[in-house]
Amino acid sequence: METTFATTRLRSAHAHCRLRIAVPFAAVLCATALLAGCGGKTHPPETAVPVQAVTAELGNIPVVATGEAVLMPLHEAVLASKISAPVEKFYVQRGDRVHRGQLLAVLENQDLSGAALGSKGQYQQAEAQYLTATQSTIPQEMKKAQRDLAQAEDELNLKKGIYDSQEKLYKEGALPRRMADESKVAYEQAQTQYAILKRSYAALQKVNEHAQLQAAEGQLRQAKGNYQQAAATLAYSEIRSPIDGYVTSRPLYEGEMANAGSPILTVMNTSVLIARAHLPQSLVQGMKVGAPAKVMVPGMPAPVEGTVSLISPALDPGSTTVEVWVKVENKNQDLKPGTAVQVAITARLLKDALLVPSAAIVEDAGNTRHVMVIGPDSIAHPRTVTIGTQSNQQTQILSGLKAGDEVVTVGAYAMDDGTRVKVVPPGTTTTATETAGGGL
């Protein structure tokens, strides 16, 4: 009996326990049924994606021409020998800084020195002969001719006086005819002699003096030319720098033969460099000398400021591009000639362009571009656009957008069409979401 009673109580307790467990579980099932279907259908709350946005508006944007370029020195001198002679001595090494007119090297020149010295002597001799001809020989000949002419004139006057006197006495009957005729003949001879000397004196003035002066002057010029040529040839043996700069090449050693026309030294002035670029004509249109530019050099953290110094007036016949030079200062010698760089030149200012931030442009898989436009209902829709000029911060929109449209700048990437958005101030986190109308 006791065993049967204990078994009955145990079963009763077990059933009571099952009832206590089943009641909460049923309550949960009922609540779930009410949420799922018992009490009707419910929708999850719609969320708004926080984004940053701006309004597309008209403004000015610089048209920037970009391209590849190579740094070149503004001034470079390749010094070649004009004569063939061995190198006697170098006064500089590669990398040395040199100045304009500085002696860099000397070629062997003993034979040239002797030739120059002989030519100088000939020149001095011709100069002395010229002085003698102009100050001694020619004036003496002129003075002698002048004295002879004066004597002939005096003789003519004397003979004329005798002839007139005797002719008068003859007419008066005091002198025979023979003596009067003799005085006439003497007078005529004096006239002839005077005329000859007068013509000779005039010829000496016009011809002889001029010819002798020309001959003396010609000899002087020839001797001077020979001397200058010899001196110049001697000077060719001295290699001097025509510019300030640095020695960048020295292919020969002392004692080696320097052939005429072969480079001996190269001097570059690297304080100012030129970034020489070839740009399409469409990018150069409107560009002017003095336009600001930036040069991006590999390994340098920031671009180097420069200005346009030359724009070729004609297209390159091989590439149909325009050669443009950008001048940059290189006082600290940070830039090296021959470096390949990128240039960005502000060609002109485009006015009244429809502009949006460059961050608003999203590029699709098919290389098409779109922006997310926010409607009055805060719903964003993609809109395909055609872009024009771009800068680091702004992009020109040619079609697909109008002034006043609000476009997403931060948060547009991978956004679906019809997404509800909420514009937040710049600097606000855009990864969190906000529930419209409150949360659970």
C-alpha positions in Angstrom: 0.0 0.0 0.0 2.8 2.5 0.9 4.6 1.6 -2.3 1.5 2.2 -4.4 0.8 5.6 -2.6 4.3 6.8 -3.2 4.2 5.9 -6.9 0.9 7.8 -7.2 2.4 11.0 -5.6 5.5 10.8 -7.9 3.4 10.6 -11.0 1.3 13.5 -9.8 4.4 15.6 -9.2 5.7 14.8 -12.6 2.5 15.8 -14.3 2.5 19.1 -12.4 6.0 19.8 -13.5 5.1 19.2 -17.1 2.2 21.6 -16.8 4.5 24.3 -15.4 6.9 24.0 -18.3 4.2 23.8 -21.0 2.4 27.0 -19.9 5.3 29.5 -20.6 6.1 27.7 -23.9 2.5 28.1 -25.0 2.6 31.8 -24.1 5.6 32.3 -26.3 4.0 30.4 -29.2 0.9 32.6 -28.8 2.9 35.8 -28.8 4.8 34.7 -31.8 1.5 33.8 -33.6 0.1 37.2 -32.7 3.2 38.9 -34.2 3.3 36.6 -37.3 -0.3 36.3 -38.2 -2.8 36.2 -35.4 -3.0 39.9 -35.1 -2.5 40.8 -38.9 0.6 41.7 -41.1 3.4 44.2 -39.9 6.4 45.8 -41.9 9.9 46.5 -40.7 10.6 50.2 -40.2 12.2 52.0 -43.2 15.7 53.4 -42.5 17.4 56.6 -43.9 21.0 56.4 -45.0 23.0 59.4 -43.8 24.9 61.1 -46.6 26.6 64.3 -47.5 25.3 66.3 -50.4 25.7 69.6 -52.3 23.8 71.5 -54.9 25.0 71.6 -58.5 25.7 75.2 -59.4 27.4 77.4 -62.0 31.0 78.5 -61.4 34.5 78.9 -62.9 36.9 76.0 -63.3 40.4 76.1 -64.6 41.1 74.0 -67.8 44.2 72.0 -66.9 46.4 70.4 -69.5 48.4 67.4 -68.3 51.1 65.4 -70.0 54.4 63.7 -69.7 57.6 65.7 -69.9 61.4 65.4 -69.5 63.5 67.8 -67.4 66.2 69.5 -69.5 68.7 72.3 -68.6 67.8 75.8 -69.7 71.5 76.4 -70.7 73.9 73.6 -71.8 77.2 73.9 -73.5 78.9 71.0 -75.2 82.5 72.2 -75.6 84.2 70.7 -78.7 87.7 71.2 -79.9 88.2 73.3 -83.1 91.7 71.9 -83.7 93.2 68.4 -83.4 95.7 68.3 -80.6 96.5 66.2 -77.5 95.0 67.3 -74.2 97.9 68.9 -72.2 96.0 69.6 -68.9 92.5 69.5 -67.4 91.7 72.0 -64.7 88.3 70.6 -63.7 86.6 67.3 -62.8 83.1 66.0 -63.4 80.7 67.7 -60.9 82.8 70.8 -60.5 81.0 74.1 -60.5 82.5 76.5 -63.1 81.9 80.1 -64.1 81.6 81.9 -67.4 85.1 82.5 -69.0 86.8 80.0 -66.6 89.7 78.1 -68.2 88.8 74.4 -68.1 91.4 72.6 -70.3 94.5 73.4 -72.4 95.6 71.5 -75.6 99.2 71.3 -76.7 99.9 74.6 -78.6 103.7 75.1 -79.0 103.5 75.2 -82.8 100.5 77.5 -82.6 102.3 79.9 -80.3 105.2 80.2 -82.7 102.9 80.8 -85.6 101.1 83.5 -83.7 104.3 85.2 -82.7 105.5 85.3 -86.4 102.3 86.7 -87.6 102.4 89.4 -84.9 105.9 90.5 -86.2 104.6 90.7 -89.8 101.7 92.7 -88.6 103.9 95.2 -86.8 106.2 95.5 -89.8 103.2 96.3 -92.1 102.0 98.8 -89.6 105.3 100.6 -89.7 105.3 100.6 -93.5 101.9 102.1 -93.5 102.9 104.9 -91.3 106.0 105.6 -93.5 103.8 105.7 -96.6 101.3 108.0 -95.1 103.6 110.3 -93.2 106.8 110.3 -95.3 106.9 109.0 -98.9 103.7 110.3 -100.2 104.0 113.8 -98.7 107.6 114.2 -100.1 106.5 113.3 -103.6 103.6 115.7 -103.4 105.9 118.5 -102.1 108.4 117.9 -104.9 105.7 117.9 -107.6 104.3 121.1 -106.0 107.8 122.8 -106.1 108.3 121.8 -109.8 105.0 123.2 -110.7 105.7 126.5 -108.9 109.1 126.7 -110.7 107.5 126.1 -114.1 105.0 128.7 -113.4 107.7 131.3 -112.5 109.6 130.3 -115.7 106.4 130.7 -117.7 105.8 134.2 -116.3 109.4 135.2 -117.0 109.3 134.0 -120.6 106.0 135.7 -121.1 107.4 139.0 -119.9 110.4 138.7 -122.2 108.2 137.8 -125.1 105.9 140.7 -124.5 108.8 143.2 -124.2 110.6 142.0 -127.3 107.3 141.9 -129.3 106.7 145.5 -128.4 110.3 146.5 -129.4 109.9 144.7 -132.7 106.7 146.6 -133.5 108.5 149.8 -132.7 111.4 148.8 -135.0 113.9 148.7 -132.3 114.5 144.9 -132.4 114.9 142.5 -135.3 112.3 139.9 -136.1 114.5 137.0 -135.3 114.9 137.9 -131.7 111.2 138.4 -131.3 110.6 135.0 -132.7 113.1 133.4 -130.4 111.4 134.9 -127.4 108.1 133.6 -128.6 109.4 130.1 -129.0 110.9 130.2 -125.5 107.5 131.4 -124.1 105.6 128.6 -125.8 108.1 126.0 -124.5 107.5 127.3 -121.0 103.8 127.0 -121.5 104.1 123.4 -122.5 106.3 122.5 -119.6 104.0 124.2 -117.2 101.0 122.3 -118.6 102.8 118.9 -118.3 103.8 119.5 -114.7 100.3 120.7 -113.8 98.8 117.6 -115.2 101.3 115.4 -113.4 100.6 117.1 -110.1 96.9 116.7 -110.5 97.4 113.0 -111.4 99.6 112.5 -108.4 96.9 114.0 -106.2 94.1 111.8 -107.7 95.9 108.6 -108.6 99.3 108.1 -107.1 98.4 109.2 -103.6 95.3 107.1 -103.5 97.0 104.0 -105.0 100.0 104.2 -102.6 97.7 104.6 -99.6 95.6 101.7 -100.8 98.6 99.5 -101.2 100.0 100.4 -97.8 96.6 99.9 -96.2 96.1 96.6 -98.0 99.3 95.2 -96.7 98.5 96.3 -93.2 95.1 94.6 -93.3 96.5 91.4 -94.7 99.2 91.3 -92.0 96.6 92.1 -89.3 94.2 89.3 -90.6 97.0 86.8 -90.5 97.9 87.7 -87.0 94.3 87.6 -85.8 93.9 84.2 -87.4 97.0 82.8 -85.7 95.9 84.3 -82.4 92.5 82.8 -82.8 93.9 79.4 -83.6 96.1 79.6 -80.5 93.1 80.5 -78.4 91.3 77.4 -79.7 93.8 75.4 -77.7 92.3 76.9 -74.5 88.9 75.5 -73.6 86.9 78.0 -71.5 83.3 77.8 -70.2 80.8 80.0 -72.0 78.2 79.7 -69.1 78.0 79.3 -65.4 77.1 75.8 -64.3 78.4 72.3 -63.5 80.7 70.0 -65.5 78.5 67.0 -66.3 80.8 65.2 -68.8 84.5 64.8 -69.4 85.1 61.9 -71.8 88.9 62.3 -72.3 92.0 62.1 -70.1 95.1 64.2 -70.2 97.4 63.1 -73.1 94.5 61.7 -75.2 94.0 63.2 -78.7 91.2 65.7 -78.9 89.9 65.6 -82.5 88.4 68.6 -84.1 84.7 68.6 -83.6 84.7 66.0 -80.8 83.3 66.9 -77.4 85.8 67.5 -74.6 83.6 68.8 -71.8 79.9 69.4 -71.2 78.7 72.2 -68.9 75.1 72.5 -67.7 73.4 75.4 -65.8 71.0 73.4 -63.7 69.8 76.3 -61.5 66.8 76.6 -63.9 65.3 73.5 -65.6 62.8 73.1 -68.4 60.1 70.4 -68.4 59.7 69.9 -72.1 56.3 68.4 -73.0 54.4 67.6 -76.2 50.7 68.3 -75.7 47.7 67.9 -78.0 46.6 71.1 -79.8 43.2 71.0 -78.1 44.8 71.3 -74.7 47.1 74.1 -75.7 44.3 76.2 -77.1 44.1 79.4 -75.1 47.3 78.7 -73.2 49.7 81.7 -72.8 53.3 82.1 -71.8 53.5 82.8 -68.1 50.6 80.4 -67.3 51.0 78.7 -63.9 52.0 75.0 -63.9 52.9 72.2 -61.6 55.6 69.5 -62.1 55.1 66.2 -60.4 58.6 64.6 -59.9 58.9 60.9 -58.9 60.1 60.6 -55.3 59.1 64.1 -54.3 56.2 64.5 -51.9 54.8 67.7 -53.4 54.7 69.1 -56.9 57.1 71.8 -58.0 55.7 75.2 -59.0 56.6 76.4 -62.5 55.5 78.7 -65.3 55.1 78.3 -69.1 58.1 79.8 -70.8 57.6 78.7 -74.4 54.8 77.5 -76.6 55.9 76.3 -80.0 54.1 78.3 -82.8 53.9 75.2 -85.0 52.9 71.6 -84.6 55.6 68.9 -84.4 55.4 67.2 -87.9 56.0 63.8 -86.5 53.5 63.7 -83.6 51.2 66.6 -84.6 51.6 67.9 -81.0 52.7 71.3 -79.6 55.9 71.5 -77.7 55.5 73.4 -74.4 58.3 74.4 -72.0 57.6 74.7 -68.3 60.4 76.6 -66.4 61.1 75.5 -62.8 63.6 76.9 -60.4 66.3 74.4 -59.1 68.4 76.5 -56.7 68.8 73.6 -54.3 69.7 71.1 -57.1 67.0 68.7 -56.0 65.9 68.2 -59.6 68.1 66.2 -62.1 68.1 66.8 -65.9 66.8 63.8 -67.8 64.1 62.9 -65.2 60.7 61.9 -66.6 58.0 64.0 -64.9 54.3 64.9 -65.2 53.2 68.5 -65.9 49.8 70.1 -65.2 49.3 73.5 -66.8 46.4 75.8 -66.2 45.6 76.6 -69.8 42.6 78.9 -69.3 39.6 79.6 -67.0 36.2 78.1 -68.0 33.5 80.4 -66.8 29.8 79.7 -66.0 30.3 75.9 -66.0 27.9 73.5 -64.2 30.0 72.1 -61.4 29.7 69.3 -58.8 32.4 67.9 -56.5 34.5 65.3 -58.1 33.6 62.9 -55.3 30.0 62.9 -56.5 30.9 61.1 -59.7 30.4 57.4 -59.6 31.9 55.3 -62.5 29.9 52.2 -63.4 31.2 48.9 -64.7 30.6 49.9 -68.3 32.7 53.1 -67.9 29.6 55.2 -67.7 29.3 57.8 -65.0 26.4 58.8 -62.9 25.5 60.9 -59.8 22.9 60.1 -57.1 20.3 62.9 -57.2 18.2 63.5 -54.1 14.6 64.3 -54.8 12.2 66.4 -52.7 11.0 63.2 -51.0 14.6 62.4 -49.8 14.8 59.5 -52.2 18.0 59.2 -54.2 18.0 58.1 -57.9 21.0 57.6 -60.2 21.3 59.9 -63.2 23.8 59.3 -66.0 26.0 62.4 -66.7 28.6 63.5 -69.3 31.6 65.2 -67.7 33.9 67.8 -69.1 36.8 69.5 -67.5 38.0 68.1 -64.2 40.1 69.4 -61.4 41.2 67.9 -58.1 38.0 69.1 -56.4 35.4 69.9 -59.0 34.1 68.4 -62.3 32.2 70.1 -65.1 28.9 68.4 -66.0 28.0 68.8 -69.7 24.7 66.9 -69.7 22.4 64.9 -67.4 22.2 67.5 -64.6 20.9 71.0 -64.1 21.8 73.8 -61.7 20.0 73.4 -58.4 20.0 69.6 -58.4 21.1 68.1 -55.1 23.7 65.4 -55.5 25.2 63.0 -53.0 28.9 63.6 -52.4 29.8 61.1 -49.6 27.9 57.8 -49.5 26.9 57.4 -53.1 29.1 54.4 -53.9 27.1 51.2 -54.3 23.8 53.0 -53.3 20.7 51.4 -54.8 18.1 53.3 -56.8 15.3 54.5 -54.5 17.4 54.6 -51.3 16.0 57.0 -48.7 18.7 59.3 -47.5 19.2 61.9 -44.8 21.7 64.7 -45.5 24.1 65.2 -42.6 26.7 68.0 -42.1 30.3 67.3 -43.3 32.4 65.3 -40.8 29.4 63.3 -39.6 29.8 59.5 -39.7 27.8 58.1 -42.6 28.1 54.4 -41.7 25.4 54.4 -39.1 21.7 54.3 -40.1 18.7 56.0 -38.7 15.2 54.5 -38.4 12.4 56.7 -39.8 9.8 57.4 -37.1 11.7 55.9 -34.2 13.0 52.4 -33.2 11.6 49.3 -31.5 
